[in-house]
Amino acid sequence: MDLAFSPAEERFRGELRSWLEAHPLAPEPEDMGAWVAHGKAWQRQLYEAGWCGVHWPKAYGGRGASLIEQIIFQEEMARIRAPQLINLAGLTMGGPVLIAHGTEAQKQRYLQKILAAEEIWCQGFSEPNAGSDLAALRTRAVPDGDDFVVNGQKVWTSFARYADWCMLLVRTDPDAPKHKGITFLLVDMHSPGVTVRPLKQISGDEDFNEVFFEDVRVPRGNVVGAVNSGWDIAITVLMHERQTLTYSRQLQSRVALEQLLTLARHWPDGAPLAQQPLARQQLAAAVIDSEAMRYTALRNLTRVLRGGEPGPEGSVEKLFWSEMYQRMLEHGVSLLGPFGALLRGSPHVVDEGRWPHLMLYSRGRTIAAGSSEIQRNIIAERVLGLPRQR
Ligand SMILES: Cc1cc2nc3c(=O)[nH]c(=O)nc-3n(C[C@H](O)[C@H](O)[C@H](O)COP(=O)(O)OP(=O)(O)OC[C@H]3O[C@@H](n4cnc5c(N)ncnc54)[C@H](O)[C@@H]3O)c2cc1C
């Protein structure tokens, strides 16, 4: 593993830093609708300056740069504490899947609009009875002329309310073995028959949604890959989600850790927390976790740079990151003592209630993209080669 950047990569970082200094990120609005508009404008600005889709081919609006430059982009975004780009599902899953499996017409139609945040994407995989056992999904798509007609329900669909397109897994052959009769469809979220209902999370946020499909017509041209071959594509999506997305999330959790260390050193109420032995131990454990995570992520990155695709090893990263992030935030909240219970808007609130909010939000990280138990099964069976679960 070579941890040094080449002169060309350092030049790329320097250029990006200069651009970011000349285009400072405006504060994020609190209202969700305004936050989405703000996120779209920021992503569009990055795209127009050539910073979005750093690793995507130039022919589809990307920069055509290397994966290392994409990583440098993510590092710089974390350094300025920029929020995750608004079109997360499109950038980290939809786009890479179309680049790998889409037709030329699909690439031309969708990729540039994903980069410019002109069309926001969501991931319609989970159903009320198909989460960990995703292949049990029952949303049906039946051929009818040049279209499929879709009926069924998805759940936990992040950002569906703001999405223009959905990567939808549907059952097209109910008689085939369950992994075989699934198709990967791109569904226009503005089609007649699509209903989105928001769900409130423990953190008070409403990112999640239920999505209902009632006789929704989807042109056959919106199938990605072949009909009844959607399972393999879904697995590619999940591997990108577990590895590529976790890489940028671990950079963000490092920023949170640095903020926690600053708070512990400059505690506003009495002696710095950083002088208390228990707090010191917890903070030291969080720093060690974070370093271990960084090197594990770099090791996987090296494998991908040598020609590999994101694989089941990404489950190690996802599992370790999501659990360490929760531990760190739980320590953060306990360090605050009674202040840890105060949310934004409360009198005497510390750091605008960031720590309890992040801690509650982080609960979902060991569930999303496959729960910790499922990651352990994948690691056991597909990385370590242990016998399959019965
Ligand atoms: C923050 C967040 C964002 C999400 N965003 C999306 C999204 O945008 N699109 C989307 O499609 N889905 C999304 N999801 C859904 C997510 O993929 C599912 O919640 C997840 O796959 C688990 O499925 P489930 O909720 O049905 O739980 P279940 O599968 O019912 O699992 C319940 C419990 O049983 C355990 N379990 C299940 N099977 C096994 C097994 N074989 N061995 C051991 N233990 C097992 C699980 O680990 C879990 O603890 C999101 C979830 C979260 C938390």
The ligand as an ORCA input file, in Angstrom:
! r2SCAN-3c Opt
* xyz 0 1
  C     -30.921      4.734      7.760
  C     -31.536      3.716      6.831
  C     -31.698      4.012      5.493
  C     -32.275      3.070      4.640
  N     -32.479      3.425      3.330
  C     -33.016      2.531      2.482
  C     -33.259      2.891      1.123
  O     -33.010      4.028      0.700
  N     -33.792      1.957      0.296
  C     -34.097      0.684      0.725
  O     -34.526     -0.120     -0.083
  N     -33.921      0.316      2.030
  C     -33.396      1.232      2.910
  N     -33.211      0.880      4.235
  C     -33.695     -0.424      4.701
  C     -32.603     -1.418      5.064
  O     -31.973     -1.923      3.926
  C     -33.279     -2.542      5.895
  O     -33.776     -1.953      7.071
  C     -32.306     -3.642      6.239
  O     -31.946     -4.369      5.086
  C     -32.895     -4.624      7.296
  O     -34.131     -5.086      6.891
  P     -35.419     -5.015      7.862
  O     -35.520     -3.613      8.378
  O     -36.573     -5.562      7.100
  O     -35.069     -5.944      9.100
  P     -35.197     -7.535      9.158
  O     -34.611     -8.117      7.912
  O     -36.602     -7.881      9.477
  O     -34.252     -7.881     10.363
  C     -34.692     -7.795     11.723
  C     -33.573     -8.295     12.620
  O     -33.300     -9.697     12.330
  C     -31.923     -9.883     12.026
  N     -31.766    -10.905     10.994
  C     -32.495    -11.027      9.854
  N     -32.043    -12.065      9.125
  C     -31.013    -12.613      9.798
  C     -30.125    -13.709      9.542
  N     -30.227    -14.436      8.422
  N     -29.157    -13.984     10.466
  C     -29.035    -13.235     11.597
  N     -29.863    -12.190     11.888
  C     -30.828    -11.874     11.002
  C     -31.455     -8.526     11.508
  O     -30.052     -8.363     11.667
  C     -32.252     -7.556     12.395
  O     -31.601     -7.402     13.637
  C     -32.672      1.802      5.121
  C     -32.513      1.498      6.476
  C     -31.966      2.445      7.332
  C     -31.839      2.099      8.788
*
